[in-house]
Each structure stands twice: as structure tokens, then as C-alpha cells.
Amino acid sequence: MQNSDRRMAQSRILDVVRSVRWRWRARIFLSGLTWVGAITGAVLFLSAVGLEQMRFSAGAVVWLRSLTWGTFALTSFWFVLRPLLRSPSDQQVALYLEEHEPSLEHAVVTALEAGDSASPTLGHELVASALERAKKVHYGRRVEQSALYRFGGALTAVAVTAVLLTLAGPSHLKNGLSALLLPMTDAAAVNPYAVAVFPGDTTIARGTDQVVTAALSGFEAGDVSIFTRTGPDQSFQRLSMLSDDAGGFEALLLGVDDRTEYFVESTGIRSPTYTIDVADLPYVDQLDLTYYFPSYTGLPPRTREDGGDVAALPGTVVELKIHPTMITSGGQLLLDGDPAEELTTAEDGSLVARFTVSEQGFYSIKLARDNGELVPASPGYTIDVLTDNQPSIQFTTPGRDVPASPIEEVYLEVRATDDYGIGDVRLVYSVNGGAEDTTSVFRNSGTPLPEVSTGYTLFLEEWELEPGDLISYYAVVRDNRGSAKSIESDMFFLNVRPFDIAFRQGEEQGGGGGGGGGGEPEAALSELQRQIISATFNLIRQRDSYGENEFSENVVSVSLAQGRLMEQVGTLLERMQNRGLTETDPGFRDVSAILPLAVEAMTLAQTDLDTEELREALPDEQTALRYLQQAEETYERYVQQQQQGGGGGGGGSQAAAEDLADLFELELDKLKNQYETVRRGEQQQSDDQVDALMEELQELARRQEQEAERQRRRAQQGQQGGSASAAESQRDLADQTEEAARQLQRLARENNDPQLEETARQLDQAAESMRQAASQGGASGTSELGSSSLGGREARAGGRPFRTRPP
């Protein structure tokens, strides 16, 4: 029993020793890994940076891979394997434990030595004592504890640093790490930078030109060169490549007669070496082009000898007549690199092909060798599609809104132009916002005409019109293309007026005033409605030129304008009713009966505008215009009757007419006053700027006069010196005067004021005189500034006089 207890105690002592040995080995392993990670990581990242400098060449990848993995193997052996190969004995480990735990007082070493003691009782007591002491020091668990924490933290820091550098570092660092850490991959394949070259290895006809293109992959550069040589014993010749529209580079090798080797290089990145073999191959010696234009142009076929690039209208058929350098059995036409048509042989030995111009691109030709192989026989020729411009149309007579009597015959003349001929011209008109009628006034049936002038007469008596009615009209033109889009002119109006008023206006204004139709000095309510109609019509005919958002914004603007005008008419009607004028005077009663109809039509028009139904809004807008014109016509007729004494009401009738005029003009003045307020604000801001500039110029004039007086006093007293400071002062004043002149010129342009422009010119002359005086060291020219128009107290800005504030 005693021997059994002794063996158990001895085993426990050995467990303590083994635990300390394990902790010692763990410390060696962690410290070794830390050194391996730090040294190998540093070499790895430096090698990755070096790869970027050496542009990932295959030799550099192999050498730096060897360096990185060699460093890893060497450090692993030196810092990990070599220390771990040491095998300390139990007594050495016990001494190591007692060095770190002095309180053991050699108890563990003594217990191990007493294991073979002759006295079992003594050995048992020594082992028990050692275990008791080991228990107090936690069986050696504190040994290497701080070192394990320290090296564990250091190893973690090395790993985190490596991960952060890899994730946050530049892309070339990641490329370098992947190239170094994957030793089995091809050294040339890991290069992220490459130069792709076309056509690479190829065979061309002897003496022909060859275009070489290059595309950079993984990097950008502004200088790309191609190196060529015609024999192995010759040195490569460098030629700079030009950038193309696609972001690549290209070079043209002229007249290649011999086998040529070439490669492309940029910033140290070099492509593989390719070979251009030359052979006696068929090639295009001359290319004749015959254009067959679309029928609507009326142009005859045109032949262009020794051509190449094609520029034609869509639908043009281009016939190619190819004269090869040698006899060939056939060939192929390629459009955008794809086979399009086989070449046919003509009687004279030339080859013929056709294609129709439809979109931008390029074409090239392949010819057959003796063995039937098709080889490139021409460069790539461009195909440009010309634009067939839209026709234009305008009214030359009358060319504006005009008044007309109900029985008048109005002649409308329209002029249309197109680059390849007018197809047809139609007149579209509408009476009082009703359904549109269309009349053809020209249709081409023979030779296309690029310019057409035609006319049509409207017989107004056919519609039984009344004063205040209106006729809207516009013209539509198409060119000779069958599916061409129609183009519309501006919309104009015939305003039906009483015969005597229309006749008098025709005498006074040469056929009617454009836009208003009534001859009033201020814009009438009907003119505002007419502008809304024109805006709506322009939005319809120019719909394709607007984006969705822009179009919607414009429609909203027109709708708001219609709503404001509707509110104005409603306010006018409300004021007439509030004053009781509609019950006491027939003139007011007639006007108040018409205006609600205009408001109703405007309401319908605004509803359609809000839903962007412009075609539906246009008739309602014209109906509203008709009622507004009738109301204004009633107003004018009523005022005329009162002025001629036909109102029957004496002074009361005249006062009623004046009240009606005041109400009409009150609503018109609202918008006018808003415009004038904004305009006066802008004018006041401009005047303030000119005032401030005038004060600055007056101060300059005062300083100039002081300097001149100072120079005169020195001259009278015979004093010398001070010329340098005087010249410097003159130059400063000249600089300030020149700056003021520039500001004044800017204000003159903004205000369109010729007087300010002249004043600025005088300031420039004064500044030049002061510079000359400074260079001469005298005071000549010092009075230039003071004698200019700025020396006075009054100037003009924006077309009206103002007084500058005193300095």
C-alpha cells in the first residue's frame, strides 16, 4: 500500500513537470510563429510592391516567389523547428520551474532524485512535500503565462495588419500578393497588365498597308509605341501609336514588302512578338463607287472613281466596282466585319457588289487566293449616313395676325423649302375653334422642287361670320419621302372686325396690326388668350424636341397662364356685377353676357391642359378667344357710340362707358404693374451700382488733382526728389482708373447705354495718359480724369439721368 501511494505521488510530480514542458514549448512555438509572420510578411509585401515596379515581368515573378517562399522556409526552421527539436530532461524542466517559482526551494528536483532512494519512507515524504509546495504555486501554471499572452498578442497584431493591408491596399498590391502566394500558376499568366494587339500574326498582300491596333488592359497610359523590324539581324524601330475614338491606339504600317516582326509596349508592359507575313495575294488596286440615290431626291446616279469611304442618305444603293491587283476567282463584301454579299465577276475582269446605306458602320473586301482562301484585300472604309434635313415652311403673306371684315377675301401665301424637294403643302384652318379643315395647296408630281411658293384665298363670306369671330390657320409640309414626318408652321389668326374698323386699320397700318387685331395701345385680354393658344400649338408641334419632364413643366406653365387669365376675366365680371352696372346699362349687360361663356371655355381648356390633352384643349382655347374678342368688340362699339353721342344717355352714358373702360384696363394693368415692378427693381439695382462707381471715380479724380497740385508746388519751389514716389502714385491711380473703366463698360453693356460706353472709353484714355506721365516722371496728364465726364455731378444709366451722391 505504501509503495502504491509513493508511485502515485511520483506520477503527479511528473505531471507537473510535463505541464511546464508543454508551456515552454507553446511559448517557443508562438514566438517562432510571430517572427516567421513578421519577417515573411514584410518580405511578401515588399516583393508585391517590387512586382508593380517591375511591371509583373515573368522573371521578376519567379525571382520574388523564390525569395518569399525561401524566407518562409528559413524562418520556420530557425525560429520554430530548431528550438522545438531540443528535448530537455525532467530534471532540467524542474530546474526551469524552480527558477520561475523560487518558493519551491528545490523541492521538485529533490523529489525527482528521491524517486530511486533506498528509503521508501524518506522518498515518500520528499514527494509529498514537493506536491504540497507545487500546489501553492498552482502546479506551475504561472510559468510562461505572460510570455504566452505577449507572443499571442503579437501574432494576432501581425495577422490583423496583414489582412488590413491586403483589403485596404491598392489593387496592384493584391495582384502582387496573389502572384506570389500561388507558386504553381504560370508566371506570365498572373500579370494583370497586358497589351492586346490586333491582328497579331497575319498574312497580307505584298506592298499593302497594315493597320495595327492595341488595347491596354489593367492600366492607362498616354504613350504607346510599336516596335518593328524586317529581319532577325536588324534592330527594332520605334513608332508612336495614335489614340482612337474607342480608347485604344493604332498605327499604320505603310507598304509592307517584307516579313515583319512587331510588338507593342507602353510603360514597361510589352505584348508578345507577332509576325506579319507577306505574300503575292490579290488586293484592291482601285475601287469605283456608283451611288443610286433614293427616288424622292430626284438625283441621277453618280459615279466616283478611285473612291473608298461612303457618305450618303439612308436608302442609297452603293455599287462597288473592284479592280484587283491580280486575277482572282472571287471574293466577299463585309459589312461591320460580317459577310454581306459575294462578289460577282464582270466582263472586264472587275468584281462587283452592292449594299444599301442604312446605318453608320464600315465595310471591307476579301479576295480569294489561288487555293480559294479568302484574305483581307482592303482597309476598312467608313459608311457615314447623311441627315435629310426636315423641310421648313412659313407664311409670307400676311405673315402675322390680321383683322378682316366678314365679307373679305384674304390671300394666304406660304413658302416651303427642303434640301431634296417638297412633296406636298396643305393649309389647315378652323373657324371659331371648330373642326379643322385641310386643303391641299401643292403636290409634287414631277421633278422635285427644293423651294415652293404657293397661295390660297379664303372667302370669309362663305361662313357668315360676325364681328369678334376668328379663323385660325397654319400650314403643313412634307418632303418627297413617303413616310416623312410632316412639319407645321406657326399658327396665325384672322380676327373678324366690322367693315369700317377693318378698313380704317388697313389704311392706317398697311393691312392690319399683327397680334392684337384691335389696334389698342395696350395688349387686350384676347391677346393674352391668343398667346396661350400659340404656346399650346407650339408644344404640340415641337413635342419630339422635349424630354418628358421638360414637356410636363411647359404644359403646367401654359395651364397656369390659362388659369390666371380665367381668374382675371372672372374678377372683371364680378366687379361689373358688384357695381350694378349690368342692370343699368345695356353695354355692360351685353359684355357680362359674353364673358361667362369665355370663362366656361377656359375652364374646359385648363382641365385638358392639366391632363396634357393638348389637342383637346386647343378648340376650347379658341372658343374662349372668340368670346373675348366679341366682348372687346362690344366694348369698342359701345364706347364709339357714346363718343358719337349715339348712346342716348348723355353724360351718364359717357360715364358708364368710362367705367367699362376702367374695368377692362384694371385687369390688364395687373400684369403690367407686376412687370414694371420687377423692371424698376432691376433698374434700381443697376443705378445703385453706377452710383457707387461714380463715387469711386470722383475720389480718384480728387486724388489726381491733389497729386497734380503737389507736383506744381514742387516745381514752383524748385524742389527735387520725390519723383519715384510720384510716379508710383501715378501708376496706382492709373490701375484703379482702368479697373473702374472695366466695371463701367460692363454696366454699359448690361444697360445698353452708349453714354456710359463713351465715359468708359474716356477713362481708358485717362489711365493711359497717367501711365505716360508716370514714365516721364512729371504730372502731365493728371487732369485727364478730372476733366472727363466723370468729374461732373451728372451721368446717365439705363436711359435716364440721375445724380451721384456727394463723395
Secondary structure, 3 states (H helix, E strand, C coil): CHHHHHHHHHHHHHHHHHHHHHHHHHHHHHHHHHHHHHHHHHHHHHHHHHHHHCCCCHHHHHHHHHHHHHHHHHHHHHHHHHHHCCCCCHHHHHHHHHHHCHHHCCHHHHHHHHHHCCCHHHHHHHHHHHHHHHHHCHHHCCCCHHHHHHHHHHHHHHHHHHHHHHHHCCHHHHHHHHHHHCCCCCCCCCCCCEEEEECCCEEEECCEEEEEEEEEECCCCCCCEEEEECCCCCCCEEEECEECCCCCEEEEEEEECCCEEEEEEECCEECCCEEEEEECCCCEEEEEEEEECCHHHCCCCEEECCCCCEEECCCCEEEEEEEECCCCCCEEEEECCEEEEECEECCCCCEEEEEECCCCEEEEEEEECCCCCEEECCCCEEEEECCCCCCEEEEEECCCCEEECCCCEEEEEEEEECCCCEEEEEEEEEECCCCCEEEEEEECCCCCCCEEEEEEEEEHHHHCCCCCCEEEEEEEEEECCCCCCCEECCCEEEEECCHHHHHHHHHHHCCCCCCCCCCCCCCCHHHHHHHHHHHHHHHHHCHHHCCHHHHHHHHHHHHHHHHHHHHHHHHHHHHHHHCCHHHHCHHHHHHHHHHHHHHHHHHHHHHHHHCCCHHHHHHHHHHHHHHHHHHHHHHHHHHHHHHCCCCCCHHHHHHHHHHHHHHHHHHHHHHHHHHHHHHHHHHHHHHHHHHHHHHHHHHHHHHHHHHHHHHHHHHHHCCCCCHHHHHHHHHHHHHHHHHHHHHHHHHHHHHCCHHHHHHHHHHHHHHHHHHHHHHHCCCCCCCHHHHCHHHCCEEEECCEEEECCCC
